[in-house]
Amino acid sequence: MTLLILARHGNTFEAGEEARWVGARSDLPLTAKGREQAAAIGAALREAGLIPARTVAGPLKRTRETATIALEAAGAAPASVVIDERLREIDYGAWEGKSTAEIRQAGDGDALAAWEQESAWPTSAGWPSSRETYVRNLLAVMESLREEPAAPALLVSSNGLFRLLANAIAGESFASKMATGRLAVIRLSGADGVEIKGWNLTAEDFPNRVKGLT
């Protein structure tokens, strides 16, 4: 059995700043708050006794920084972070760089609501890659971390990708957002067993929620 811990990167927008849809083409660094969230992720891993044996992160600054800071706070070696291009965030096409209000004003309100509420792929938004490509890459990364005997593995990426992974595991009706700085836990067992054991967990809740999983 292997525990796969998912961590969404920390904040990239300052308090009071209007959030925009940033994906594969928007390489933003963490804010001061985002760095605090990354450190809190590491502290939660340390408190839970789940120091990652392997850490894989997407190539953008926000995911690389989150992984590095979290491992430092957990007492692990940040040099152990593996950057995997397959974890590059979704390219949001015509939505990239726009606020939610601007997307609605452009006439994509229904597609936006369907994605946020049902994880329905927005064909009108011109996302250049396909859902199937992202899911295939995510499952390949996940399977590469399945091993016996078990050791915790940490995956650092974005809300959009993590939702697609959850859809692939639990069904497309699983549409729950993962907020910045939040964690999830997936249990991998045997040759193909996979189960979501916790989702959108705060760093404060994480240690108690994972008790009994190791």
RABELNOR-V996593 format. One record per backbone hydrogen bond with DSSP energy under -1.0 kcal/mol. CO is the residue of the C=O (numbers start at 1). NH is the residue of the N-H. If there is no record, write none. Layout:
# RABELNOR-V996593
CO/NH
CO/NH
This chain:
# RABELNOR-V996593
2/188
3/153
4/186
5/155
6/184
7/157
9/181
11/31
14/17
21/97
23/26
26/28
31/35
32/36
33/37
34/38
35/39
36/40
37/41
38/42
39/43
40/44
41/45
42/46
43/47
44/48
45/50
46/49
54/154
55/82
56/156
57/84
60/64
61/65
62/66
63/67
64/68
65/69
66/70
67/71
68/72
69/73
70/74
71/76
77/80
78/81
82/57
84/87
85/88
90/24
92/95
93/96
95/98
98/21
99/103
100/104
101/105
102/106
103/108
104/107
108/112
109/113
110/114
111/115
112/116
113/117
114/118
114/120
115/119
121/123
122/125
125/94
130/134
131/135
132/136
133/137
134/138
135/139
136/140
137/141
138/142
139/143
140/144
142/145
143/146
152/53
152/54
153/5
154/56
155/7
156/58
157/9
158/162
159/163
160/164
161/165
162/166
163/167
164/168
165/169
166/170
167/171
171/174
179/182
182/8
183/201
184/6
185/197
185/198
186/4
187/195
188/2
189/193
193/189
195/187
198/185
201/183
202/206
205/209
206/210
210/213
